[in-house]
Amino acid sequence: MLPDGPFHAGELAAQQRAGVSSRGAGIRGFMPDQHRIFFGQLPWLFAGVLDRAGRPLATVLAGPRGLADSPTPTTLSIAALPQPGDPASSVFRPGQPIGLLGLELETRRRNRANGRIDTVGDAGFTVAVAQSFGNCAKYIQVRERRPDGAEIPARAEELPCLDEAARALIAGADTFFIASAADAQRPGGGVDVSHRGGRPGFVHIDGDVLTVPDFAGNNYFNTLGNLLQEPRAGLLFIDFATGTTLQLQGSVEIIWNGPELAGLNGAERLWRFRVTRGWRRLHALPLRWSGPDYAPTTLQTGIWSAAVAL
């Protein structure tokens, strides 16, 4: 956390560009007890890390409820690692920055914990937490747990571009996750992983370019602030019914205003993600979930098929 506030220069610039400001009062240098308890009751965690070239990657870690434990307010101990074949599996190393997101779909709760990997063992790792904060429940769809899948995860299939199956998964998605980073080696910087939600069709697909609306949030601008300084990002899409995952890397262009926003309800800005590579793993995630019960805020947002053409 910076001595004069929790935001780095990119986040402050994004807030100024959007015409808002935030004191970041909810961002702490430790986890309050309710966050420590919350992380300890989850069956999964979403993580943002950097690959060996400094490019963000988004992944998901899964296990039995209680896979995370917080022995101190600035420590998380996580009994899970990325699966073999996950492009993130080789970059969990001591000293590396990491962003964590805990998400409870049944209650629409989400909390963040960012810091650095402290230790890595055969079955898990620990994180020294530097920032802890909650996020509102906007655009989170309620889902209920189903029995875990029994399928054997397929080997990772590397994709140089989006194929038909990848586009179909994205087109049907109401949820995805984005990892971003800025000033990773400086105070106040690091890696974030964040949730994005909308109605199926809220991600526009044009070849290997995805256009995503930025709906009203908490005015922290963690993700867009990072992207102003480091345009590379990583996305994670999940098929909640089958456990299939799609991880993408690429670069982002932010569209702050203009006619392209016309007609898409709720969009305050847009960002374009140009895919450079991806990985698909069938049944990679053992957890299975019901179909969505859409958040009221989600139902107020638009989709591209009903918007003015790009």
N, C-alpha and C positions, 0 to 999 in steps of 0.2 A: 504494500500500500504506500502511495506517495505521501510525503510529509504534509503537503498542502491539500490533500484530497485523494480519493481512490481512483481517479481517472487519469489515463495517460493522454498525451497530446492528440492522438488520433481520435479518441473518444470525445474529448473536448471540442475538437474541430467538427466532428459529426453533429454534436449537439448544437453548435453554433450554426452550422449549415441548415439544420432542420428548424432553427428558431426556437429552441427549447433549452432548458438548463436543468440540472439535477445536482443536488448536494451529495447524492449517493449515500444517504443516511443509513440505508439498509445493508451497506457493504461493510463487513467487519473483518478484522485480522484473525478471527477465531470462529469456531462453530459454536453457536448457542446450543444449549442442551436439547432443544426441540429438533434441531437439525441433526445432531448426533444420534438421537433416537430414530429419526426418520430414515437416515441412511442405513441403520441397522436392521430395518424391517423390509428392505427391498430385495427382490430376486434378480435385479439387474442394475447396472450402472452404464451410462454412456460416457465415453472418454474422447477427448481431443488430444492428439500428440503430434509431434513433428517427425517426419521420416529423416533419413540420413542426409537428404538434400535440403532440409529445412521446410519442406512442404507439409501443410497440415493434413492430418488423417483423422477421420471420425470412425469410431468403432463402438461395439457394445460388449460388455462383460456380463455373463449370466451364471447363476448358480442357485443354490437353495436360499430361501429367505434367511437373512442374516449373514450374507456373504461379506458384508462390510461391518467393521467394528471401529469405534472411536475411543481408544484408551485415554486420550487427552483431547482438549478442545482444539488443538492444532495438529492432530494426527488422525489419519484414516488408515486402517489395516484392511486390505481387500483380499479375500481368499478366491481369487480368480485371475486369469491372464487371458490375453487374446488367444484364440484357437490357432493351431497350425494351419497355415494357408492364409490367415488374416495378414494383410500387408503391414499391420501394426505390430505383429508378434515379435519382430526383430528390433523394435525401437524402444521397448520398455527397459530403460537403463537408469541406474542411479544418477541423479543430477539433472535429468531431463524434465522440462516443464510439462505440465499436464493440466487439462481442464476436465472436471467431472460434473455430470448432471445426474441427479437422482430424480426419477419420474415415477409417480404412483398413479397409474391410469384410472384405477377404481375411484380415486378421490380427486383427481386432477391437481394434485400437489406436485411441485417441483422445487428443488433447491440445488444450488451450485456450490462447488468447492474447488478452487483453483490453487495450484502450488507446484511443487516439484516432487518427483519420485525420489524417495529416500533409500529404500532397500528393495531388492527383487530376489525372490526365492523360487523354488521349483513349483510352488502352488499358489503364489500370490505376490503382493507387493505392498509397500507402505507409502503414504504420501504425507509430506510436510505441507500443511494447508496454510496459505498466505492470504486468501480471500474467501469469504463465505457470505452468501446472500441468497435470498429467496426470489422467486419469480412469480408473477401472478398466474392465474389459471386460464387466461385468455387463450383460445384456439386449441386447447387440449381436449381431445375427444375421450369420453369415458369408454373404457373397455373392461371386460371381465375376464379373469383367468379361465382357461380351458385346460384339460389334461395335457401334459407335456407331450411333444412329438416323439415318436420312437424311431423315426427314420435316421439312417446314418448320413451325416453331413457329407455333401459332395466335395470333391477337391475344388479349390478356387479356380475359377475360369477368368483369366485376364482378358479385358476388353480394351482394344485400342480406340474404340468409339462405341456409341450406343447402338445396340442391335434392336430388333423388333421386341424381344422379350423385355429388355431393359426399359424401352420406351413405354411398354404396356404397364410395367410396375409403377413407373413414375406417373403416368397418366391417371392411374387409379389411386394414387396416394393422397391421404388427407393429413399426413404427418411425415416429416423428415428431420434430420439433424445436420447442423453445419459446424465444422471445426474451423477456427480462424486463429490467427496469432499476430502479435506485434511486439516489438521491443522485448523479445523473449529473454534476452540476457541483461535487461535493465530493470531497475525498481519500477513497480507498477505495471510492467509488461508481463507477457506470458501467453498461454494458450487458453482459449475458451471453447466450449461446445454448447450449442444452443438448440432449442426446439423451434420448429416452424410448423404451423398447422393452418389448414383451410379446408374448403370443400374439394372433393376430387375434381381435378381440372384446374386447381389454382396455380399449378406449375405449367407454364407454357413450354412446349417442346418444338424446336425448330432445328432439325438435324441434330447436331451435337451441342446446341446452345439451349440452356434452360433459362427462362425469365420468371422471376419470382417476385410477387408483391411484398412490400414491407408494410405490414399493418401496424396500427397504433400499439405501442408497448409501454415499457417502464421508463422510457426516455434516458436510459443509461447508454444506449448505443454501443454496447460492448462489441457486437459483431461488425457493424458498419464502421465503427471507429478503428477496429483492427484492419478492416479491408482498405481503409484509406491509406494505411501505412504499408500493408502487405496484402496485395490483391489475390494471392493464392489462397485456396480454401479446399476443404474436403467435405463431401456430403455423404450421408448414410440414409438409405431408404430400406424399409423393412416390410415384407409381406407378413402381416401379423397372423394370418391363418396358416401359413406353411413354414414360417421361420426363415425363409429365403432372405438374404441380405444383398444389397447392392451398394458398394463403396466407390465413390468417384473422387477424382482430383481434377482441379482446373483453376482457372483464374476468373476474377469477378470485375465487372464494370458496374458502377453505381449510377443509376439514373435518378437524379434528385427531383426533376420536374419536367414538364413538357406534355405534348398531346398524347404520348403513349400511355399516360395514366388514365385518360378519359374512359369512362364507362366501366372501370373495374372497381366495384364497390369496396371501400375500405382501404384501398391502396394509397399510401402516403408517399411512397417512393417505389422504385423497382430496382432489382439488380439482376444482371445477366451473368450466368456462369457458363464458361466455355470448357467443355469436357476435354481433358487431355489423356486420361486413362481411367480404367475402372476395373473392379473385381466383383464377380458374382459367385455366391456360394449357396447352392440349394440346401435348404433345411439346416443352415448354419446355426440358427438360434433354436434351442430346445423349447423355449416358451411359446405357448400358443394363446391367442386372445380372440375374443368375440368381435363381431362387427362393431362399428362405432356408434355411440350415442353422442351426436354432435353438440359441442358447446354452444350456448346461445350466441356468443360473439362470432363463432365460426359461421353460423347460419346467416349472419348479417353481411358476410363478405362475398365478393364476386368470384366468378370463374371466367376463364378466357373465352370460352365458346359463346358467352353472352356479352362480351366486351367489344369495344371498338377494335377492329383488326390492328395488329401491330404494324 
